[in-house]
């Protein structure tokens, strides 16, 4: 998939405030939410919160480099990082698994009938959490945390 989602902050030469630690803290809070939702058997919300964990962690890496990132497709965000911090293909594949939880976890029109709550399983929630943890850990290393 192509398309540039990272932009140098302040095209006029100004730099945006660096808030990577705020983004990282929120990613960690979203991971707690994913685990709590799994434990409460809200598997679709667990998978969505896992996606949000990864998205915010990735955006923390952009913040650390004074880059702005737009969009919610994790694999595209990772692929658009500068070459010196681009992750291995395996992590991008992990992100692609999480990408599939962005919309169908929340909207009934993602299925022919029924609601997302009817389709998500504990195993899917656990895999989404596992994937989010892998991306979060990689992002922590990029920011030195």
FENGINOR-V38753 format. One record per residue. N is the residue number from 1. SS is DSSP state (A for helix, B for strand, O for the rest). PSI is psi in degrees with one decimal (999 if undefined). NEAR is the number of other C-alpha atoms within 12 Angstrom. Layout:
N & SS & PSI & NEAR
N & SS & PSI & NEAR
This chain:
1 & O & 136.8 & 14
2 & O & 175.3 & 12
3 & O & 131.3 & 17
4 & O & 124.3 & 21
5 & O & -4.8 & 26
6 & B & 135.2 & 27
7 & B & 141.5 & 24
8 & B & 128.1 & 24
9 & O & 142.7 & 22
10 & O & 71.0 & 13
11 & O & -19.3 & 12
12 & O & 8.9 & 8
13 & O & -12.5 & 9
14 & O & 156.1 & 11
15 & O & 140.6 & 18
16 & O & 158.9 & 20
17 & O & 138.9 & 17
18 & O & 112.1 & 21
19 & O & 34.2 & 24
20 & A & -36.8 & 30
21 & A & -31.8 & 26
22 & A & -45.2 & 19
23 & A & -40.4 & 29
24 & A & -42.3 & 37
25 & A & -39.8 & 23
26 & A & -36.3 & 26
27 & A & -42.5 & 35
28 & A & -38.4 & 32
29 & A & -39.8 & 22
30 & A & -34.9 & 31
31 & A & -40.9 & 39
32 & A & -41.9 & 24
33 & A & -41.4 & 28
34 & A & -43.5 & 38
35 & A & -43.9 & 32
36 & A & -41.4 & 23
37 & A & -40.6 & 28
38 & A & -47.5 & 30
39 & A & -29.6 & 20
40 & O & 3.7 & 16
41 & O & 23.8 & 23
42 & O & 72.6 & 29
43 & A & -35.4 & 35
44 & A & -41.4 & 43
45 & A & -32.5 & 41
46 & A & -46.2 & 42
47 & A & -40.4 & 48
48 & A & -43.0 & 43
49 & A & -32.9 & 42
50 & A & -42.4 & 50
51 & A & -45.7 & 47
52 & A & -36.2 & 43
53 & A & -52.2 & 45
54 & A & -42.8 & 53
55 & A & -46.3 & 43
56 & A & -34.9 & 40
57 & A & -43.5 & 46
58 & A & -42.7 & 54
59 & A & -25.6 & 46
60 & A & -38.1 & 41
61 & A & -43.0 & 43
62 & A & -45.4 & 40
63 & A & -44.7 & 32
64 & A & -32.0 & 33
65 & O & 9.8 & 27
66 & O & 39.6 & 27
67 & B & 150.9 & 31
68 & B & 139.5 & 30
69 & B & 134.3 & 33
70 & O & 145.3 & 25
71 & O & 174.2 & 23
72 & O & 0.7 & 29
73 & O & 105.4 & 33
74 & A & -43.7 & 41
75 & A & -38.1 & 35
76 & A & -41.1 & 31
77 & A & -47.4 & 40
78 & A & -41.4 & 46
79 & A & -21.9 & 31
80 & O & 0.2 & 32
81 & O & 152.9 & 36
82 & O & 148.6 & 22
83 & A & -34.5 & 10
84 & A & -10.8 & 12
85 & A & 6.9 & 21
86 & O & 134.5 & 23
87 & O & 168.1 & 30
88 & O & 157.8 & 19
89 & A & -33.8 & 14
90 & A & -38.2 & 18
91 & A & -34.6 & 30
92 & A & -38.6 & 30
93 & A & -38.3 & 21
94 & A & -42.3 & 30
95 & A & -37.6 & 42
96 & A & -34.9 & 29
97 & A & -42.8 & 29
98 & A & -31.9 & 42
99 & A & -32.8 & 33
100 & O & -8.5 & 25
101 & O & 4.7 & 39
102 & O & -46.0 & 31
103 & O & -49.3 & 23
104 & O & -18.3 & 27
105 & O & -19.2 & 35
106 & O & -21.3 & 26
107 & O & 125.0 & 21
108 & A & -25.5 & 17
109 & A & 3.0 & 13
110 & A & -7.6 & 19
111 & O & 155.0 & 17
112 & O & -39.5 & 12
113 & O & 162.4 & 12
114 & O & 177.9 & 16
115 & O & 160.1 & 17
116 & A & -36.5 & 27
117 & A & -24.9 & 27
118 & A & -17.2 & 22
119 & O & -23.3 & 27
120 & O & 141.7 & 29
121 & O & 165.2 & 24
122 & A & -41.7 & 25
123 & A & -42.6 & 19
124 & A & -40.4 & 28
125 & A & -44.3 & 38
126 & A & -39.8 & 31
127 & A & -40.2 & 29
128 & A & -41.8 & 42
129 & A & -44.7 & 43
130 & A & -45.0 & 29
131 & A & -42.2 & 37
132 & A & -39.7 & 44
133 & A & -39.7 & 34
134 & A & -43.9 & 30
135 & A & -42.0 & 45
136 & A & -43.3 & 40
137 & A & -42.1 & 27
138 & A & -43.1 & 30
139 & A & -40.7 & 38
140 & A & -43.9 & 28
141 & A & -34.9 & 19
142 & A & -29.7 & 28
143 & A & -3.0 & 26
144 & O & 32.9 & 14
145 & O & 999 & 17
